[in-house]
Amino acid sequence: DAMVIQNPRYQVTQFGKPVTLSCSQTLNHNVMYWYQQKSSQAPKLLFHYYDKDFNNEADTPDNFQSRRPNTSFCFLDIRSPGLGDAAMYLCATSGWGGTYQETQYFGPGTRLLVL
Amino acid sequence: AQSVTQLGSHVSVSEGALVLLRCNYSSSVPPYLFWYVQYPNQGLQLLLKYTSAATLVKGINGFEAEFKKSETSFHLTKPSAHMSDAAEYFCAVSDATGGFKTIFGAGTRLFVKA
């Protein structure tokens, strides 16, 4: 089945230790998104890629970076995680049919714990 | 800029009762509206979406939503709640002024009592 896969599902890191979260997709979608979701809150968009074009949200901390080496994979790098970065990180993909109605397909998320 | 307001952070219903989750949106242009469901420790799954076709939209798992432009609402309903419907529900909006962004509401947690 076509899907969005996130690895690992749970990640524990230490304060200040760089961490990378991975997302892959078999949907061949050209748009990929990273969201941060804290407990009982809505997902907050960090950035997205349209093909290789990177679009950062204005309020995304510099501590967060992303890479998209090819259509299928996208990575979220947190350079120096702080306690406030503990959250669920969701990857999503969508097609682009020239309108804004394309459905986003979400992966299961990676829960990050910072010790 | 578009926005979404979900009325009620928690809703509790009995099994078999009507489910009504409220969503109001703000958009300066015709919006696209979505309802997503999230089960614990899972990603979001699309329930249904409105894309300017029929105002009554039917989704998966027996859910439906009605787009009412005059009320700027897109409430989610299900005639008879099931225990498996207990989850977090997010209303979302996107439109031509917002680029690729989908704006999510704060979410409503649905509890279903036996």
gemmi code that builds the backbone of each chain (N, CA, C; Angstrom):
import gemmi

chains = {
    "A": [
        ("ASP", (0.830, -1.187, 0.000), (0.000, 0.000, 0.000), (0.871, 1.246, 0.000)),
        ("ALA", (0.437, 2.220, -0.773), (1.141, 3.501, -0.762), (0.977, 4.157, 0.593)),
        ("MET", (2.069, 4.745, 1.084), (1.966, 5.260, 2.431), (3.105, 6.228, 2.762)),
        ("VAL", (2.976, 6.822, 3.942), (4.010, 7.686, 4.495), (4.579, 6.978, 5.723)),
        ("ILE", (5.875, 6.826, 5.743), (6.545, 6.062, 6.798), (7.471, 6.978, 7.575)),
        ("GLN", (7.413, 6.871, 8.881), (8.305, 7.674, 9.716), (9.113, 6.749, 10.629)),
        ("ASN", (10.394, 7.037, 10.691), (11.283, 6.277, 11.561), (12.197, 7.222, 12.345)),
        ("PRO", (12.495, 6.888, 13.589), (11.815, 5.858, 14.366), (10.452, 6.352, 14.852)),
        ("ARG", (9.659, 5.505, 15.469), (8.393, 5.932, 16.037), (8.614, 6.661, 17.352)),
        ("TYR", (9.635, 6.274, 18.065), (9.983, 6.925, 19.325), (11.487, 7.187, 19.317)),
        ("GLN", (11.846, 8.397, 19.720), (13.247, 8.792, 19.746), (13.541, 9.485, 21.071)),
        ("VAL", (14.558, 8.995, 21.741), (15.008, 9.646, 22.967), (16.371, 10.248, 22.691)),
        ("THR", (16.544, 11.505, 23.034), (17.834, 12.155, 22.870), (18.157, 12.952, 24.124)),
        ("GLN", (19.392, 13.383, 24.190), (19.814, 14.190, 25.332), (19.782, 15.654, 24.970)),
        ("PHE", (19.613, 16.465, 25.958), (19.618, 17.913, 25.786), (20.875, 18.311, 24.994)),
        ("GLY", (20.689, 19.014, 23.894), (21.803, 19.508, 23.106), (22.402, 18.525, 22.121)),
        ("LYS", (21.974, 17.275, 22.115), (22.540, 16.282, 21.219), (21.739, 16.235, 19.910)),
        ("PRO", (22.395, 16.463, 18.775), (21.670, 16.504, 17.502), (20.893, 15.220, 17.244)),
        ("VAL", (19.751, 15.383, 16.615), (18.911, 14.236, 16.301), (18.301, 14.424, 14.922)),
        ("THR", (18.131, 13.324, 14.210), (17.519, 13.353, 12.874), (16.331, 12.423, 12.831)),
        ("LEU", (15.227, 12.940, 12.338), (14.017, 12.141, 12.139), (13.826, 11.935, 10.643)),
        ("SER", (13.304, 10.765, 10.305), (13.227, 10.378, 8.909), (11.774, 10.192, 8.453)),
        ("CYS", (11.525, 10.541, 7.210), (10.218, 10.340, 6.594), (10.423, 9.847, 5.170)),
        ("SER", (9.662, 8.845, 4.797), (9.703, 8.384, 3.407), (8.275, 8.168, 2.925)),
        ("GLN", (8.100, 8.248, 1.615), (6.764, 8.111, 1.049), (6.815, 7.309, -0.247)),
        ("THR", (5.742, 6.554, -0.451), (5.624, 5.782, -1.692), (4.503, 6.329, -2.559)),
        ("LEU", (4.027, 7.531, -2.240), (2.900, 8.132, -2.949), (3.347, 8.956, -4.151)),
        ("ASN", (4.668, 9.186, -4.254), (5.225, 10.011, -5.334), (4.658, 11.436, -5.313)),
        ("HIS", (4.381, 11.926, -4.116), (3.884, 13.292, -3.986), (5.032, 14.282, -4.038)),
        ("ASN", (4.762, 15.427, -4.614), (5.852, 16.398, -4.742), (5.920, 17.379, -3.583)),
        ("VAL", (4.948, 17.389, -2.697), (5.008, 18.274, -1.539), (5.158, 17.423, -0.278)),
        ("MET", (6.118, 17.794, 0.557), (6.309, 17.119, 1.838), (6.378, 18.174, 2.929)),
        ("TYR", (5.774, 17.855, 4.072), (5.633, 18.791, 5.180), (6.196, 18.169, 6.459)),
        ("TRP", (6.684, 19.038, 7.346), (6.996, 18.629, 8.709), (6.184, 19.495, 9.661)),
        ("TYR", (5.503, 18.811, 10.586), (4.735, 19.483, 11.619), (5.284, 19.089, 12.988)),
        ("GLN", (5.135, 20.013, 13.925), (5.394, 19.724, 15.325), (4.048, 19.763, 16.048)),
        ("GLN", (3.795, 18.727, 16.841), (2.538, 18.697, 17.595), (2.831, 18.422, 19.058)),
        ("LYS", (2.511, 19.372, 19.895), (2.648, 19.181, 21.333), (1.329, 18.681, 21.895)),
        ("SER", (1.394, 18.168, 23.099), (0.252, 17.484, 23.689), (-1.000, 18.351, 23.664)),
        ("SER", (-2.088, 17.766, 23.169), (-3.399, 18.427, 23.136), (-3.398, 19.725, 22.334)),
        ("GLN", (-2.529, 19.817, 21.353), (-2.495, 21.000, 20.496), (-2.624, 20.610, 19.028)),
        ("ALA", (-2.915, 21.582, 18.209), (-2.979, 21.347, 16.773), (-1.568, 21.182, 16.215)),
        ("PRO", (-1.431, 20.474, 15.123), (-0.121, 20.417, 14.464), (0.309, 21.804, 14.006)),
        ("LYS", (1.591, 22.079, 14.184), (2.151, 23.380, 13.800), (3.144, 23.157, 12.671)),
        ("LEU", (2.902, 23.786, 11.541), (3.767, 23.593, 10.384), (5.138, 24.219, 10.635)),
        ("LEU", (6.183, 23.422, 10.434), (7.553, 23.915, 10.568), (8.078, 24.391, 9.211)),
        ("PHE", (7.958, 23.539, 8.220), (8.380, 23.876, 6.853), (7.806, 22.856, 5.886)),
        ("HIS", (7.934, 23.181, 4.594), (7.533, 22.216, 3.588), (8.432, 22.343, 2.370)),
        ("TYR", (8.464, 21.283, 1.601), (9.168, 21.256, 0.330), (8.149, 21.099, -0.789)),
        ("TYR", (8.298, 21.903, -1.815), (7.607, 21.670, -3.079), (8.700, 21.246, -4.047)),
        ("ASP", (8.715, 19.950, -4.341), (9.862, 19.355, -5.027), (11.108, 19.678, -4.200)),
        ("LYS", (12.077, 20.362, -4.775), (13.287, 20.677, -3.997), (13.258, 22.081, -3.409)),
        ("ASP", (12.183, 22.795, -3.649), (12.067, 24.153, -3.119), (11.652, 24.100, -1.659)),
        ("PHE", (12.512, 24.660, -0.808), (12.310, 24.628, 0.636), (11.588, 25.900, 1.079)),
        ("ASN", (10.572, 25.722, 1.920), (9.796, 26.853, 2.422), (9.716, 26.773, 3.936)),
        ("ASN", (10.361, 27.717, 4.577), (10.437, 27.728, 6.036), (9.348, 28.646, 6.594)),
        ("GLU", (8.671, 28.218, 7.655), (7.726, 29.106, 8.302), (8.499, 30.177, 9.071)),
        ("ALA", (7.932, 31.358, 9.142), (8.644, 32.497, 9.735), (9.000, 32.255, 11.199)),
        ("ASP", (8.163, 31.497, 11.906), (8.411, 31.304, 13.337), (9.071, 29.968, 13.655)),
        ("THR", (9.573, 29.286, 12.670), (10.299, 28.038, 12.932), (11.692, 28.380, 13.438)),
        ("PRO", (12.065, 27.851, 14.598), (13.388, 28.170, 15.152), (14.510, 27.696, 14.233)),
        ("ASP", (15.626, 28.424, 14.294), (16.789, 28.076, 13.469), (17.358, 26.710, 13.826)),
        ("ASN", (17.032, 26.252, 14.995), (17.458, 24.950, 15.490), (16.923, 23.795, 14.638)),
        ("PHE", (15.882, 24.066, 13.876), (15.243, 23.047, 13.055), (15.641, 23.244, 11.601)),
        ("GLN", (16.114, 22.147, 10.992), (16.467, 22.198, 9.582), (15.919, 20.952, 8.905)),
        ("SER", (15.922, 20.987, 7.577), (15.373, 19.857, 6.850), (16.169, 19.610, 5.587)),
        ("ARG", (16.125, 18.380, 5.150), (16.768, 17.979, 3.895), (15.825, 17.085, 3.122)),
        ("ARG", (15.851, 17.247, 1.808), (15.055, 16.364, 0.957), (15.951, 15.923, -0.200)),
        ("PRO", (16.650, 14.811, -0.027), (17.607, 14.379, -1.052), (16.950, 13.885, -2.338)),
        ("ASN", (15.726, 13.407, -2.239), (15.002, 12.946, -3.431), (13.503, 13.011, -3.140)),
        ("THR", (12.700, 12.628, -4.116), (11.247, 12.738, -3.969), (10.727, 11.943, -2.790)),
        ("SER", (11.328, 10.807, -2.523), (10.772, 9.870, -1.551), (11.124, 10.177, -0.104)),
        ("PHE", (12.240, 10.828, 0.133), (12.735, 10.989, 1.503), (12.810, 12.454, 1.918)),
        ("CYS", (12.557, 12.651, 3.207), (12.719, 13.971, 3.794), (13.155, 13.783, 5.249)),
        ("PHE", (14.094, 14.612, 5.689), (14.639, 14.485, 7.033), (14.428, 15.776, 7.813)),
        ("LEU", (14.200, 15.607, 9.090), (14.125, 16.738, 10.013), (15.326, 16.639, 10.945)),
        ("ASP", (16.151, 17.673, 10.936), (17.328, 17.725, 11.805), (17.086, 18.748, 12.901)),
        ("ILE", (17.280, 18.337, 14.125), (17.223, 19.264, 15.260), (18.642, 19.362, 15.790)),
        ("ARG", (19.244, 20.522, 15.615), (20.687, 20.656, 15.847), (21.048, 20.560, 17.327)),
        ("SER", (20.269, 21.191, 18.170), (20.562, 21.215, 19.597), (19.234, 21.178, 20.355)),
        ("PRO", (18.690, 19.980, 20.510), (17.355, 19.875, 21.102), (17.304, 20.415, 22.521)),
        ("GLY", (16.268, 21.185, 22.780), (15.998, 21.632, 24.132), (14.795, 20.891, 24.681)),
        ("LEU", (14.555, 21.072, 25.969), (13.433, 20.376, 26.604), (12.111, 20.755, 25.936)),
        ("GLY", (12.042, 21.971, 25.446), (10.820, 22.446, 24.795), (10.572, 21.847, 23.426)),
        ("ASP", (11.534, 21.105, 22.921), (11.370, 20.478, 21.607), (10.757, 19.084, 21.701)),
        ("ALA", (10.547, 18.614, 22.908), (9.874, 17.323, 23.077), (8.447, 17.435, 22.554)),
        ("ALA", (8.112, 16.587, 21.611), (6.818, 16.682, 20.932), (6.663, 15.493, 20.002)),
        ("MET", (5.503, 15.431, 19.364), (5.290, 14.498, 18.251), (5.624, 15.256, 16.970)),
        ("TYR", (6.404, 14.636, 16.113), (6.745, 15.244, 14.830), (6.075, 14.443, 13.724)),
        ("LEU", (5.266, 15.155, 12.959), (4.469, 14.520, 11.918), (4.981, 14.927, 10.543)),
        ("CYS", (5.125, 13.940, 9.699), (5.456, 14.184, 8.297), (4.178, 13.978, 7.483)),
        ("ALA", (3.995, 14.798, 6.485), (2.834, 14.650, 5.611), (3.246, 14.910, 4.172)),
        ("THR", (2.468, 14.375, 3.261), (2.730, 14.611, 1.843), (1.428, 14.980, 1.147)),
        ("SER", (1.550, 15.659, 0.050), (0.383, 15.909, -0.787), (0.818, 16.068, -2.230)),
        ("GLY", (-0.116, 15.821, -3.124), (0.132, 16.109, -4.516), (-0.084, 17.588, -4.759)),
        ("TRP", (0.137, 18.003, -5.945), (-0.142, 19.390, -6.311), (-0.804, 19.376, -7.678)),
        ("GLY", (-2.134, 19.546, -7.629), (-2.888, 19.513, -8.872), (-3.214, 20.898, -9.377)),
        ("GLY", (-2.513, 21.906, -8.865), (-2.775, 23.267, -9.308), (-3.824, 23.973, -8.486)),
        ("THR", (-4.338, 23.288, -7.462), (-5.293, 23.929, -6.557), (-4.827, 23.693, -5.130)),
        ("TYR", (-5.572, 24.199, -4.205), (-5.185, 24.090, -2.808), (-6.014, 23.052, -2.072)),
        ("GLN", (-6.668, 22.191, -2.826), (-7.559, 21.250, -2.193), (-6.950, 19.878, -2.005)),
        ("GLU", (-5.671, 19.752, -2.281), (-5.085, 18.428, -2.195), (-5.030, 17.944, -0.754)),
        ("THR", (-5.412, 16.709, -0.577), (-5.394, 16.103, 0.750), (-3.969, 15.861, 1.207)),
        ("GLN", (-3.710, 16.089, 2.470), (-2.424, 15.735, 3.044), (-2.522, 14.337, 3.662)),
        ("TYR", (-1.527, 13.528, 3.397), (-1.445, 12.182, 3.946), (-0.343, 12.176, 4.992)),
        ("PHE", (-0.714, 11.761, 6.192), (0.203, 11.847, 7.312), (0.841, 10.493, 7.629)),
        ("GLY", (2.081, 10.565, 8.069), (2.712, 9.410, 8.653), (2.260, 9.239, 10.094)),
        ("PRO", (2.699, 8.147, 10.750), (2.265, 7.872, 12.126), (2.929, 8.759, 13.167)),
        ("GLY", (3.960, 9.492, 12.759), (4.612, 10.392, 13.693), (5.806, 9.778, 14.405)),
        ("THR", (6.710, 10.634, 14.844), (7.820, 10.247, 15.719), (7.691, 11.055, 16.998)),
        ("ARG", (7.620, 10.333, 18.105), (7.537, 11.036, 19.392), (8.953, 11.231, 19.912)),
        ("LEU", (9.329, 12.482, 20.116), (10.677, 12.827, 20.575), (10.657, 13.168, 22.055)),
        ("LEU", (11.530, 12.522, 22.779), (11.708, 12.811, 24.197), (13.115, 13.357, 24.403)),
        ("VAL", (13.234, 14.465, 25.086), (14.529, 15.094, 25.347), (14.822, 15.015, 26.839)),
        ("LEU", (15.929, 14.372, 27.162), (16.285, 14.202, 28.581), (17.316, 15.221, 29.035)),
    ],
    "B": [
        ("ALA", (-6.234, 36.506, 6.391), (-5.671, 35.169, 6.573), (-6.757, 34.240, 7.072)),
        ("GLN", (-6.623, 32.977, 6.674), (-7.650, 32.032, 7.086), (-7.419, 31.569, 8.517)),
        ("SER", (-8.489, 31.130, 9.164), (-8.394, 30.601, 10.520), (-9.538, 29.639, 10.762)),
        ("VAL", (-9.386, 28.850, 11.819), (-10.392, 27.852, 12.176), (-10.613, 27.896, 13.672)),
        ("THR", (-11.863, 27.837, 14.083), (-12.205, 27.764, 15.494), (-13.057, 26.533, 15.737)),
        ("GLN", (-12.586, 25.688, 16.627), (-13.376, 24.525, 17.015), (-13.974, 24.796, 18.388)),
        ("LEU", (-15.278, 24.709, 18.471), (-15.978, 25.014, 19.705), (-16.048, 23.775, 20.576)),
        ("GLY", (-15.425, 23.849, 21.729), (-15.412, 22.711, 22.637), (-14.150, 21.896, 22.478)),
        ("SER", (-13.288, 21.933, 23.468), (-12.065, 21.134, 23.394), (-12.348, 19.669, 23.723)),
        ("HIS", (-13.462, 19.433, 24.444), (-13.857, 18.077, 24.804), (-15.360, 17.936, 24.579)),
        ("VAL", (-15.731, 16.814, 23.971), (-17.142, 16.479, 23.800), (-17.326, 15.041, 24.253)),
        ("SER", (-18.368, 14.821, 25.049), (-18.653, 13.479, 25.544), (-20.051, 13.075, 25.121)),
        ("VAL", (-20.179, 11.886, 24.535), (-21.489, 11.375, 24.126), (-21.605, 9.927, 24.574)),
        ("SER", (-22.821, 9.455, 24.635), (-23.046, 8.040, 24.928), (-23.006, 7.241, 23.631)),
        ("GLU", (-22.633, 6.009, 23.740), (-22.631, 5.142, 22.564), (-24.028, 5.102, 21.973)),
        ("GLY", (-24.118, 5.282, 20.656), (-25.405, 5.300, 19.982), (-26.017, 6.677, 19.837)),
        ("ALA", (-25.480, 7.663, 20.528), (-26.001, 9.030, 20.449), (-25.396, 9.777, 19.275)),
        ("LEU", (-26.031, 10.897, 18.945), (-25.547, 11.760, 17.869), (-24.215, 12.397, 18.263)),
        ("VAL", (-23.309, 12.436, 17.308), (-22.051, 13.152, 17.484), (-22.136, 14.460, 16.707)),
        ("LEU", (-21.826, 15.571, 17.363), (-21.778, 16.877, 16.705), (-20.527, 17.591, 17.171)),
        ("LEU", (-19.607, 17.823, 16.254), (-18.389, 18.568, 16.540), (-18.417, 19.835, 15.704)),
        ("ARG", (-18.226, 20.958, 16.383), (-18.440, 22.246, 15.725), (-17.145, 22.861, 15.215)),
        ("CYS", (-17.258, 23.476, 14.042), (-16.102, 24.135, 13.428), (-16.595, 25.380, 12.690)),
        ("ASN", (-15.979, 26.502, 12.976), (-16.217, 27.733, 12.221), (-14.904, 28.187, 11.598)),
        ("TYR", (-15.011, 28.734, 10.418), (-13.804, 29.118, 9.697), (-13.875, 30.590, 9.322)),
        ("SER", (-12.722, 31.107, 8.996), (-12.626, 32.460, 8.458), (-11.739, 32.402, 7.237)),
        ("SER", (-12.261, 32.918, 6.130), (-11.478, 32.921, 4.898), (-12.015, 34.021, 3.996)),
        ("SER", (-11.143, 34.735, 3.359), (-11.549, 35.849, 2.506), (-11.910, 35.391, 1.096)),
        ("VAL", (-11.605, 34.165, 0.797), (-11.908, 33.594, -0.509), (-12.558, 32.228, -0.272)),
        ("PRO", (-13.155, 31.637, -1.294), (-13.753, 30.310, -1.095), (-12.747, 29.337, -0.508)),
        ("PRO", (-13.119, 28.707, 0.593), (-12.161, 27.826, 1.281), (-12.291, 26.376, 0.849)),
        ("TYR", (-11.239, 25.641, 1.156), (-11.323, 24.195, 1.164), (-11.279, 23.789, 2.636)),
        ("LEU", (-12.160, 22.897, 3.024), (-12.309, 22.543, 4.433), (-12.142, 21.049, 4.621)),
        ("PHE", (-11.545, 20.694, 5.722), (-11.203, 19.304, 5.984), (-11.537, 18.944, 7.436)),
        ("TRP", (-11.852, 17.703, 7.653), (-11.877, 17.122, 8.983), (-10.905, 15.944, 8.994)),
        ("TYR", (-10.030, 15.973, 10.006), (-9.089, 14.878, 10.213), (-9.354, 14.253, 11.580)),
        ("VAL", (-9.034, 12.975, 11.715), (-9.130, 12.288, 12.996), (-7.742, 11.791, 13.386)),
        ("GLN", (-7.464, 11.857, 14.670), (-6.174, 11.375, 15.175), (-6.405, 10.474, 16.382)),
        ("TYR", (-5.984, 9.225, 16.250), (-6.027, 8.298, 17.366), (-4.724, 8.416, 18.154)),
        ("PRO", (-4.706, 8.005, 19.404), (-3.509, 8.180, 20.239), (-2.250, 7.634, 19.582)),
        ("ASN", (-1.208, 8.461, 19.611), (0.109, 8.092, 19.072), (0.055, 7.705, 17.593)),
        ("GLN", (-0.861, 8.330, 16.865), (-0.959, 8.104, 15.426), (-0.923, 9.429, 14.692)),
        ("GLY", (-0.719, 9.350, 13.389), (-0.829, 10.543, 12.570), (-2.288, 10.893, 12.323)),
        ("LEU", (-2.491, 11.932, 11.521), (-3.850, 12.369, 11.209), (-4.366, 11.618, 9.981)),
        ("GLN", (-5.640, 11.297, 10.009), (-6.277, 10.606, 8.889), (-7.446, 11.451, 8.400)),
        ("LEU", (-7.554, 11.636, 7.090), (-8.633, 12.442, 6.543), (-9.966, 11.721, 6.691)),
        ("LEU", (-10.946, 12.434, 7.272), (-12.316, 11.927, 7.346), (-13.110, 12.343, 6.125)),
        ("LEU", (-13.009, 13.620, 5.780), (-13.750, 14.161, 4.640), (-13.202, 15.536, 4.297)),
        ("LYS", (-13.580, 16.007, 3.093), (-13.160, 17.352, 2.698), (-14.220, 17.999, 1.827)),
        ("TYR", (-14.299, 19.301, 1.922), (-15.192, 20.120, 1.105), (-14.344, 20.907, 0.108)),
        ("THR", (-14.718, 20.769, -1.167), (-13.932, 21.439, -2.201), (-14.832, 22.164, -3.186)),
        ("SER", (-15.883, 22.777, -2.708), (-16.805, 23.624, -3.461), (-17.754, 22.849, -4.362)),
        ("ALA", (-17.893, 21.585, -4.140), (-18.903, 20.819, -4.866), (-20.154, 20.771, -3.981)),
        ("ALA", (-20.660, 19.610, -3.655), (-21.849, 19.500, -2.807), (-21.561, 20.042, -1.418)),
        ("THR", (-22.542, 20.733, -0.843), (-22.329, 21.320, 0.485), (-22.406, 20.279, 1.594)),
        ("LEU", (-23.077, 19.171, 1.342), (-23.109, 18.074, 2.309), (-22.080, 17.051, 1.865)),
        ("VAL", (-21.098, 16.846, 2.698), (-19.981, 15.980, 2.340), (-20.020, 14.722, 3.204)),
        ("LYS", (-19.960, 13.596, 2.567), (-19.934, 12.333, 3.308), (-18.505, 11.799, 3.360)),
        ("GLY", (-18.148, 11.288, 4.535), (-16.796, 10.793, 4.709), (-16.769, 9.345, 5.129)),
        ("ILE", (-15.633, 8.973, 5.682), (-15.472, 7.591, 6.111), (-16.079, 7.392, 7.502)),
        ("ASN", (-16.307, 6.138, 7.842), (-16.785, 5.764, 9.179), (-18.132, 6.380, 9.535)),
        ("GLY", (-18.939, 6.721, 8.540), (-20.280, 7.230, 8.795), (-20.360, 8.712, 9.137)),
        ("PHE", (-19.248, 9.425, 9.056), (-19.250, 10.854, 9.343), (-19.679, 11.664, 8.118)),
        ("GLU", (-20.271, 12.808, 8.377), (-20.567, 13.766, 7.323), (-20.466, 15.178, 7.888)),
        ("ALA", (-20.334, 16.134, 6.982), (-20.241, 17.534, 7.392), (-20.955, 18.384, 6.363)),
        ("GLU", (-21.535, 19.476, 6.838), (-22.259, 20.380, 5.953), (-21.602, 21.746, 5.937)),
        ("PHE", (-21.292, 22.206, 4.736), (-20.714, 23.539, 4.553), (-21.844, 24.555, 4.507)),
        ("LYS", (-21.815, 25.528, 5.433), (-22.812, 26.602, 5.450), (-22.078, 27.918, 5.353)),
        ("LYS", (-22.123, 28.489, 4.160), (-21.394, 29.725, 3.920), (-21.929, 30.861, 4.778)),
        ("SER", (-23.247, 30.937, 4.911), (-23.866, 32.046, 5.648), (-23.457, 32.023, 7.124)),
        ("GLU", (-23.167, 30.844, 7.636), (-22.772, 30.714, 9.033), (-21.254, 30.507, 9.176)),
        ("THR", (-20.556, 30.469, 8.088), (-19.116, 30.138, 8.042), (-18.814, 28.929, 8.930)),
        ("SER", (-19.624, 27.892, 8.739), (-19.463, 26.701, 9.578), (-19.258, 25.458, 8.735)),
        ("PHE", (-18.683, 24.472, 9.368), (-18.435, 23.173, 8.726), (-18.453, 22.130, 9.842)),
        ("HIS", (-19.633, 21.927, 10.428), (-19.763, 21.031, 11.574), (-19.747, 19.567, 11.137)),
        ("LEU", (-19.163, 18.745, 11.977), (-19.041, 17.304, 11.703), (-20.099, 16.553, 12.503)),
        ("THR", (-20.791, 15.631, 11.857), (-21.817, 14.864, 12.554), (-21.708, 13.381, 12.218)),
        ("LYS", (-22.253, 12.593, 13.139), (-22.417, 11.158, 12.923), (-23.660, 10.755, 13.691)),
        ("PRO", (-24.607, 10.075, 13.049), (-25.890, 9.794, 13.704), (-25.772, 8.957, 14.979)),
        ("SER", (-24.830, 8.021, 14.995), (-24.769, 7.083, 16.110), (-23.309, 6.809, 16.474)),
        ("ALA", (-22.920, 7.258, 17.655), (-21.520, 7.123, 18.064), (-21.177, 5.681, 18.401)),
        ("HIS", (-19.959, 5.334, 18.071), (-19.417, 4.012, 18.407), (-18.198, 4.219, 19.281)),
        ("MET", (-17.926, 3.230, 20.116), (-16.777, 3.349, 21.021), (-15.491, 3.649, 20.248)),
        ("SER", (-15.387, 3.091, 19.053), (-14.165, 3.281, 18.268), (-14.018, 4.702, 17.712)),
        ("ASP", (-15.044, 5.540, 17.889), (-14.956, 6.929, 17.421), (-14.202, 7.816, 18.409)),
        ("ALA", (-13.908, 7.309, 19.581), (-13.188, 8.100, 20.574), (-11.806, 8.438, 20.037)),
        ("ALA", (-11.530, 9.727, 19.864), (-10.290, 10.193, 19.250), (-10.271, 11.716, 19.310)),
        ("GLU", (-9.209, 12.295, 18.739), (-9.106, 13.747, 18.597), (-9.491, 14.092, 17.163)),
        ("TYR", (-10.293, 15.133, 17.003), (-10.761, 15.535, 15.683), (-10.302, 16.963, 15.408)),
        ("PHE", (-9.749, 17.145, 14.221), (-9.246, 18.457, 13.819), (-9.971, 18.936, 12.568)),
        ("CYS", (-10.471, 20.154, 12.643), (-10.997, 20.839, 11.485), (-9.861, 21.660, 10.881)),
        ("ALA", (-9.836, 21.779, 9.567), (-8.738, 22.498, 8.929), (-9.247, 23.238, 7.699)),
        ("VAL", (-8.550, 24.304, 7.345), (-8.924, 25.126, 6.195), (-7.687, 25.447, 5.369)),
        ("SER", (-7.863, 25.493, 4.080), (-6.820, 26.030, 3.216), (-7.525, 26.828, 2.122)),
        ("ASP", (-6.829, 27.808, 1.582), (-7.418, 28.572, 0.490), (-6.320, 29.151, -0.391)),
        ("ALA", (-6.746, 29.812, -1.428), (-5.791, 30.274, -2.437), (-4.869, 31.365, -1.913)),
        ("THR", (-5.221, 31.997, -0.806), (-4.346, 33.040, -0.273), (-3.271, 32.480, 0.643)),
        ("GLY", (-3.401, 31.215, 0.983), (-2.522, 30.648, 2.008), (-1.407, 29.787, 1.478)),
        ("GLY", (-1.180, 29.805, 0.196), (-0.111, 28.976, -0.336), (-0.399, 27.513, -0.126)),
        ("PHE", (0.570, 26.787, 0.278), (0.399, 25.367, 0.506), (-0.105, 25.049, 1.905)),
        ("LYS", (-0.365, 26.076, 2.695), (-0.643, 25.826, 4.097), (-2.047, 25.327, 4.344)),
        ("THR", (-2.158, 24.403, 5.241), (-3.431, 24.018, 5.826), (-3.400, 24.475, 7.267)),
        ("ILE", (-4.407, 25.234, 7.663), (-4.475, 25.737, 9.035), (-5.407, 24.833, 9.829)),
        ("PHE", (-4.897, 24.312, 10.925), (-5.664, 23.401, 11.753), (-6.289, 24.121, 12.941)),
        ("GLY", (-7.479, 23.665, 13.313), (-8.066, 24.102, 14.564), (-7.365, 23.438, 15.735)),
        ("ALA", (-7.749, 23.836, 16.927), (-7.087, 23.345, 18.132), (-7.464, 21.913, 18.478)),
        ("GLY", (-8.495, 21.410, 17.842), (-8.881, 20.023, 18.062), (-9.998, 19.875, 19.076)),
        ("THR", (-10.781, 18.822, 18.912), (-11.825, 18.447, 19.866), (-11.646, 16.973, 20.192)),
        ("ARG", (-11.505, 16.699, 21.461), (-11.388, 15.295, 21.873), (-12.772, 14.743, 22.118)),
        ("LEU", (-13.096, 13.667, 21.439), (-14.400, 13.023, 21.582), (-14.272, 11.826, 22.506)),
        ("PHE", (-15.107, 11.820, 23.546), (-15.206, 10.687, 24.461), (-16.540, 9.992, 24.191)),
        ("VAL", (-16.527, 8.676, 24.176), (-17.752, 7.904, 23.966), (-17.966, 6.997, 25.171)),
        ("LYS", (-19.082, 7.191, 25.830), (-19.396, 6.428, 27.036), (-20.242, 5.209, 26.688)),
        ("ALA", (-19.950, 4.115, 27.355), (-20.713, 2.885, 27.119), (-22.101, 2.963, 27.726)),
    ],
}
model = gemmi.Model(1)
for chain_id, residues in chains.items():
    chain = gemmi.Chain(chain_id)
    for i, (resn, *xyz) in enumerate(residues, 1):
        res = gemmi.Residue()
        res.name, res.seqid = resn, gemmi.SeqId(i, " ")
        for name, pos in zip(("N", "CA", "C"), xyz):
            atom = gemmi.Atom()
            atom.name, atom.element = name, gemmi.Element(name[0])
            atom.pos, atom.b_iso = gemmi.Position(*pos), 0.0
            res.add_atom(atom)
        chain.add_residue(res)
    model.add_chain(chain)
structure = gemmi.Structure()
structure.add_model(model)
structure.setup_entities()
